Amino acid sequence: MFATRLIFTLLAIFFISSCKENSKEQVLENESSTTAEVTLELQIPAELGEGAFWNHKTQELYWVDILGKKLYIYNPSTKLNTSFEMPSRIGTVVPQSDSTAVVALEDGIYIQNTKNGSLTRLSNVEADTTENRFNDGKCDPNGNLWVGSMHLAEKEPNAKLYKVTPNGTATAMLDSITISNGIVWTKDAKTMYYIDTPTAKIRAFDYDAETSTISNERVAVEVPASLGFPDGMAIDEHDNLWVGMWNGNAVVCFDPKTGSVITRIEVPAHNVTSCAFGGPNLDILYITTATVDMTEDEKIQFPLAGSVFRVVPGVKGVPSSFFGTVNE
């Protein structure tokens, strides 16, 4: 009898504990929800919208359609979306001056003149590596372009992350990459965060501003499969990470100090690719999306896929570094 009572007592304790844990998980889930409303900013059927970058000097959004081979400069005030045809797939763009920007094409890194449309090759890095193409990239606080390549078949870790200086010198900083994606630096320029999408991890590195090099690699965030695959990334004034989720219908904000989810913002597109804080106060999050890799049902469910969206998330971003310009 005593044994029976003991068993029932233990079962009761287990049941109560389970209920408390479920209740705790529900509270955490509720705390991570948001009422921020995503709205359509620019309706366009981009095949693979990517590379969102806010030019805080001109108040324009630079972005690319990788598969559409186009560079776009969008002005939210006038709603004008200026396009430049590229000779090959374009992975990313970062402004350099009021008339130039650095772009990553399939056969190297180029300077794009945004006034007359001319292209000048800066580096031929990976020009002969036909199984790869360049993907996402941003500039460090010293104005160097950090840009990664990706395996076209998305299967082998044959790609690299490069640092390209303003004079065109390209140095491999990381290897064994499959799909190089989001990259950002903290406000104090001491930490760099980086995503190789198939790993489902956001890695952190110490960044040395004196030498523009990285060290002390570690995992900051392990992204659960239930959220999708981590793609492009932005950083806010509190050094939290905002990540577009491929196959995830959302932008997710992570706390890199704890690895936890702070908030998840649903986006009316299946594949959310990148985001950037913009607007005069850097309090608007602009979001790019894609139309590729969608089922017929998903195309019906998300008719605005490929468009650019916006949301006011309740937090501000920080100015992003230009190519060839040291952050002040």
N, C-alpha and C positions, 0 to 999 in steps of 0.2 A: 504493500500500500504506500509506504514511504517513497519507494522508487517511482511509483506511478505519479504521486503528487509532485515529486521532484521533476519528472519529465514534463508534466503539464506546466509547472512553474517556469522551467527553462524555455518552453515553447512560447509561453506568454511574454516573457522578457524579450525573446527574439522577435516576436510579432510587433511589440511596442517599439523596439529599436528600429525595425524595418520601416514602420510607419513614420517615425521621426526622421529617418534618413530620406525617405521619399518626400516628406514635407520640406526638408531642407533643400533637396534638389529642386523642388518646385519653386521655392523662394528664390534660389539662385537663378533659375530660368527666368522668373519674372523680373528679377533685377537686371538681367541682361537684355530685356526687351526694350524697344524704343518706340516713341510715337512720332518720330521725325518722318515727314512725308516726302517721298521721292517724287519728283515731277519731271516731265519731259522737257529737255532744254533744246535739243536739236534732233529732229526726226530725219534719220538717214539709215539706209540698209547696209551699213559697213559690214564687209565680210569678217574682218578681224580687227575691230577698233582696238587701239592700244596706245601706250606711251604718253598718257596724259601728263602735261606739264603746264603750269600756270606761269605766264610771263607777267610778273608783278610790275614791270616797268611800263608795258603797253596795255595791261589789263586784257590780255588775250589768252585763249587756251590753245596750246599747240598739241596736236595729237596725230596719229597715223592710222591708216588702214593697211595692215601688213600685206594681206593677200590682194587687196585692191591696188597696191603699189602707189599709194597717194599720201602726201603730207598735207595736213590741214592746219590752218590758223583760223580759229573761230573767235569772233568778237561778240560777247553776250549783249553788249549795248546796242549794236546795230543789227545783230543776228546774221551778219555776213560770215560765211564759211568759205574762206579762200582755199583753193586746192592747187597742189603742184603734182604733176605726173612724175613718177620715179621710173628709172629704167629697169629696176628690179624690186623685189620685196624689201620693204623698209622696216627695220626693227624698232627704231626709236628716234627721237629728236630732242635736242636741247638748244635753246637760243644761245647765240654768241654775242650779237650786237643788234642794233636796230634794223640791220639789213642782212644779217647772216645767221645761220644755225648749223649745228653739227648734226649729221644724220648717219645712221648705220645701214648700209645696203649689203647685198649679198656678197659683193666682192671687195668690201672694205669700208673705210670711214671717209665721209665726204663733207665738204662745206657747201651748204645750199644757200645761194643768194635769194632772199625772200622778196627782193624787189624786181629783179630781172629773170629769175628762175634758173640761172646758171649753176652748174655743179663743178666742184673742183675736188679731186681726190686728195685726201690728207694722208691716208695709210692704206696699204694693200694687204693688211693682216687678214689671214684666212682666205685670201683670194683664190687659192688653189685647193681649198678644202671643200670639195663639191658636196659632201654628205651633210654639211652644216649650213646654217644661215645665222645671221645676227638677229638677236631678239632685244629684250629690254635693256635699258641703261640710263644712268643719271650721272651728274657731276658731283665730285667730292668738294669739300669746302675750299680746296685750292684750285678748283676749276679744271681738274682732270676728268675726262670722260671714263667712267667705268661701265663697260658694255660687255654683255655675254653672248656667246653663240649657243646654238641648240642643234641637236641631232634632228635632221629632217624627218626621220622615221620615228622619232621620239622614243627610241628604245635603248640606245647605247650611250654610255657616259663618255662620249668622244669630244665634247665641247669644252670651252674654257671661259673664264672671266678675265677680261683684259683691262688694263689701265692705259688710256691713250692721252698723251700730253698734248698741249696746244701746238707743239711743233711736229706732231705726228708720230712720235715714238710710242710704239705699242709694246707693252710688257704683260705677259701672262701672270696673273696674280693667283688664280685658282684653276685646277684642272679636274678631270673626271666629272664634268657637268653634263647633264642630259638636256634640261630645258632651263636655261638661265632666265631669271625673271626679276621680281622686285628688288630694289636696292635703295637704301636711305641712310642718312647720317643723323645722329642726335644733335640737339641744339648746341651742346658744348663741344661738338666735333671730336668726341673721344670714342664713340662706338659706331660701327657700321653694322647694319642688318641686311641680310641677303637671303633670297629664295631660289632654290633649285626645285622647281615644281614637283617632280615625281617623288622627291624625298618626303614631302608633306611636312617639312620643317622650315622654320625661320631661324637661320644661324646668326650668331652675334660674333663680332670680332673687335678687338681693340684697334682703334685707328690712330696712327701717329701722324699728326699734322705737320711735323717737321720734315718727314720723309715721304709722306703720302703712301704709307704701307700699312698692312694689317697683320695682326698676330692674335694668339690666344683664342682660337676658334672654339665655340661652344654652342649648344642648342638653346635658344631662347624660348621657342614655342614649338610644340608638337601639335600640328593641326589635325583634329579628328576627321576621319573620312566622311562622317555625317554632314560636315560643313561644305564639302567640295574640295577642290584643289587650289592651293594658294597661287595667285598670279601676280599682277602688278601691285605696288605698295606705295603708300604715302605715310608721312609722320606728322603728328600734331605738336602743339606747343608744350604738351606734357610728355613728349617722347613716347606716346602710345602709337601703335601701328595699325593703319587702316588698309585692309587687304581685299582686293577684288577676288571673288571666289568662282573659279571656273567650274561649271556644272553645279554651282551652288546658289544661284539666284540671289546673291547678296554681296554686300560689303560687310566684312567683320572687323571689329576693332579689338585688338589684342593688347594686353599688358605684358610687355616683354620681360618685365622684372619677375612676374609670377607665372607667365605662360597661360594665363586665364583669359576667357572671353569677357570683354567689357560690355559690348553691345553688338547686335546684328541688325543691319538695315536691309530689308528686302528690296530687291530691284526687279522691275518687270522685264527681265531678260534671263535666259537660262545660263549663259556664259558671261560673267562679269569679269572684265579683264584688267582694268587699271582705274586709278582715281587720283585726283590732285585737289588740294585746297586752293580756292581762288576767290575772286571778288575783291573789292577795295580793302576789306578787312580780313581777308583770308578765312572767312567763316562759311564759305559755300564749298561743298565737296562736289566736284564734277566727276562723273563716272562714265567710262567707256564700256561698250559691250560688243558682242559678236553675233553673227548669224550662222557661222559654221558649227558643225558638230551638234546638230539638233535633229530630233526625230520629227516626223510629220505632226504628231500630236503636240510637241513642244512649239513648233512653228505656229500652230493655231492658238496655243495658250499664250505665247509671247510674240504678238504681231509687231511690237516695237523693237524687237531685238536688233542690235546693230547701231541703235541710236545713242546719243549722249544724254545723260540724265543729270539731275542736280538734287541736292538735299542740304538742308541747314542742320548739321548734326549737334549743334550746341557746344562746339569747341572750335578753336582756331588752329590753322596750320602755321607754318613758318615759310619764309621766302626760300625758294629752291635756288641752288647755285647754277650760274651760267657757265658755259664753256669758256675757259681762258680767263675767268675772273675769280679773284680770291674773295671769299666771303668776308664782309666787314662786320 
